[in-house]
């Protein structure tokens, strides 16, 4: 069994505009604290900006990886041998699978600011999860990495 030739890794970072919003939250904290003086105002600017930036950074810290014969999506770790076909979802189809086509038993790793996704069937009969929905900016690369990892994980005939 050989590891995947090209491991895949993607961080689902937040958009740049969220960092501007973090600064604006700091400005709003500064304005709230302005009546108490300059020092509290500066504290509000720094503290509010820092708190909002930490929230934005932690929300965008999720990773999707294909390495060592496993798909690691957030905190989930699934062997690639338990996965079936991968379907690339364009923005409209991804929205449909997030809403009216969604199955409540599915594993969803979604970020609303990423329009495209990959839907991967789960073929393990012991697992009640029908599919994985993974928000990704590069669905074709992720699908290729999963296909390569599944091919590498299959035992070679003797």
N, C-alpha and C positions, 0 to 999 in steps of 0.2 A: 504494500500500500504506500503510495507516494503522496506527499503533500501537494496541494494545488500549486501549479507553476506560477501563477500570478495571484497572490492573495489580494483580496479586495478590502478596502477600508474607506469609510466615509463618515464624516462628522456632520450632523444635521444642525449646523450653525444658524443662528438667528440672522435675519437680514440687517444690513447696515443701518437702516432707518430706526431700528430698535435702540441703537446706541444713542442716536439723536434724541429719541424719546426719553431715554434714561437721563440725559443731561437736562431735558426740559422738566422732568419730574424733580430733579435737584433744584432747578430755578424756582419751581412752584413752592418747594419747601423753604427756600430762601425768602421768598415773598411773604410766606406765612409768618416767618420768624423775624421779618424786618422791623416790626414795632418794638421788639425787645432789644434792638441794638445791632451793631455791625458784627460783633463776634458771633452771636447766635445765628445771624443771617448767613455768615460764612460757614458755620457748622451745618446749617440746614442745606446749603448748597453742596458741600462735600458729602455729608451723610446721606442725603436724599439721592444724589447721583450714584454714590457707591452702592447703596442698597438696591436701587433699580438695576444697576449694571450687574450685580451679583445674581439677581433674579433672571435677567436676560441671558447671562452666561450659563447658568445652570440649566435653563430650559433648552438651550442650544448645545448642550454637552453630550447628548445621546450619540452613540456610534453604531454603525452597521458594519460588521466585519465577516469575511469568509476566510477562515484560516484553520488549519489543523483538522480538516474534515468536518467542521462545524460552521453553522451560521450563528453569529452572535449579534442579536438585535436588541439593543438596550440591555436589560437584565436577562433576557431569554437566550438560552444556548441550546440549539437544536442540531443534531447530527444531520449532515446533508443526505444521508441514506434514507432518512425519514421524510424527505421532501420530494414532491412530484414536479409537475411542470410549472414553469413561471410564466405569468402573463404580464406583459408591459401595459400599463394603464396610462393613457393620455389624460390631460387635465379633466376633461368632461367625464370620462369613464372612471377616473379616480374619485371624482366627486360622487358619482352614482354608487360606487362601492363603499363610500364613507357614510352614505345616507340610506336610500331605500333598498339597495341590494345587499346591505350589510347583514351578516349573520352574527347574532349575539355571542356565539361560541368562538368566534374568530379572534386571533391575536392581532391587535391593531397597534402599530407603531406609527402614529401619524403626527405630522406637523402641518398645520393649516397653511403656513407660508411656503410650503413646497408643493407645487401643483401636480407633479407626476408621482407615480407609485409603481410598485411591483406587487402582484398577487401571486403567492406561491402556495400550491396545494400541499397539504400534509397527508402523506400516505400511510403513516403509522397507524395500524388498526387499534392500538392501545390508547391513542391520543384522541380525545373528543374534539380537538380543534380542527375545523374543516380546512382552514387556510390561514396564511399570514398575509397581512396587508402592511407593506413597508413603504413609507414615504421615502423617496430617494430622488436626488437630482440627476442621477445617472442610471436609470432603470436597465438600459441595455448592458452596460458594464456589469451590473450586479447579476443579471440573468446569465451572462456569459461566465462569470466567476462561479456561480452555483452549478452550472452545467459542467464546467471543468472539474470542480471539486467532487461532484457525483461520479464523474468518469474515473477520477483518480482513486476514489474510495471503493469502487467495485473490485472484488477479488479477481485476480487474473486466473484464467482457466489453467489447470495443471496439464 
